[in-house]
Amino acid sequence: MSNRYPLGFFPTPVHKLNNLSRVYQPYEIYIKRDDQTGLASGGNKTRKLEYLLQEAFDQECDTIVTAGAQQSNHARQTAAACAIAGLECHLLLKGEAPGQPNGNLLLSLILGAKVHYAGEKIRDEQVEQLMKDLFLLGKKPYFIPIGGSNPTGALGFVEACRELKQQLQQQDLKMDYIFFASCSGGTQAGLLLGKEKYGLEGTLMPVSIQKPELDETPLELLVLDIVNLAKPVTGIERVFLAEDLALIRGYDEAGYGVVTPQEKKAIHELARSEGIFLDPVYTGRAFFAMMDYLQKGLPEPGSKILFWHTGGLPAIFAYADKIQ
Ligand SMILES: *Cc1c(COP(=O)(O)O)cnc(C)c1O
């Protein structure tokens, strides 16, 4: 697709985890390295931002506004994308200004983003006010939702399926299961569509990161919404059903951004077996879920398993006391 503004190095590598595969035999474990997209320490948001920034340019915008947690990887990659593209970057982040910024927040500030602190919860009115303020200053702001998860952002992961399919073909490989962390839904929506469009094999195993709250729209519905809105652009006609959206729940009980011994165990295990860092919020949780599935023998023995590494390394430093 030509509607992308280049920000990352693609294709990201896909390779076997030999040491880990020995531990979990007869499973064969592979990894897709979106922690290596090359944009300011990498991550899955790079793929979405290529499409989002192009859309911002198409609409002749000169300023980007996005929102997220203080340790948002999406905010950091957005700040980096804006630095490259020469756009002004405004980040509306949860909480209060910390004494000493760390992890992703520190990097976003180094990248030149203007950070606004939203307090306890990010409300729609705060976003609208910020957009209005920028408008009155003569800017043309373009809003990117939390996680870059909308139909435009999801196109990045439609394209990622074409990329992976081609890589696997070249290595004469087929995956049976694809584990990944799912939180704001754009990655999952894009993978669902791309898998269909390009005939990528393997069952998607999205691991829920954020515990579902009663007063919030369930992630399944957010994903379905993005899928349905992006369908016409991708030319896919298939109707997606509840079973297509099935999330792996139960590893999200501690809540978003709460690091438990499970994430710590996953981070240590992959680092010490393969020299690869997971992050404490997303990939640590998803990788723990995958290890748990393999230990319980849930996928058929002998299956080829792919872990889609979505990045997040800088957050390790913000959770140092929970991980060491
Ligand atoms: C944002 C993020 C995810 C989740 O992707 P969504 O598209 O929001 O579901 C997973 N891993 C990392 C490291 C992320 O930053």
The ligand as an SDF file (V2000), in Angstrom:
LIG
                    3D

 15 15  0  0  0  0  0  0  0  0999 V2000
    0.3780   -0.7950   22.4120 C   0  0  0  0  0  0  0  0  0  0  0  0
    1.1290   -2.0370   22.6900 C   0  0  0  0  0  0  0  0  0  0  0  0
    0.5170   -3.3000   22.5490 C   0  0  0  0  0  0  0  0  0  0  0  0
   -0.9320   -3.4910   22.2270 C   0  0  0  0  0  0  0  0  0  0  0  0
   -1.2910   -3.1230   20.9410 O   0  0  0  0  0  0  0  0  0  0  0  0
   -2.7850   -2.6270   20.6710 P   0  0  0  0  0  0  0  0  0  0  0  0
   -2.8300   -2.3580   19.2360 O   0  0  0  0  0  0  0  0  0  0  0  0
   -2.9600   -1.4050   21.5220 O   0  0  0  0  0  0  0  0  0  0  0  0
   -3.7270   -3.6920   21.1030 O   0  0  0  0  0  0  0  0  0  0  0  0
    1.2920   -4.4240   22.7680 C   0  0  0  0  0  0  0  0  0  0  0  0
    2.5830   -4.3270   23.1270 N   0  0  0  0  0  0  0  0  0  0  0  0
    3.1960   -3.1360   23.2890 C   0  0  0  0  0  0  0  0  0  0  0  0
    4.6100   -3.1190   23.7170 C   0  0  0  0  0  0  0  0  0  0  0  0
    2.4880   -1.9460   23.0670 C   0  0  0  0  0  0  0  0  0  0  0  0
    3.1040   -0.7780   23.2520 O   0  0  0  0  0  0  0  0  0  0  0  0
  1  2  1  0
  2  3  1  0
  2 14  2  0
  3  4  1  0
  3 10  2  0
  4  5  1  0
  5  6  1  0
  6  7  2  0
  6  8  1  0
  6  9  1  0
 10 11  1  0
 11 12  2  0
 12 13  1  0
 12 14  1  0
 14 15  1  0
M  END
$$$$
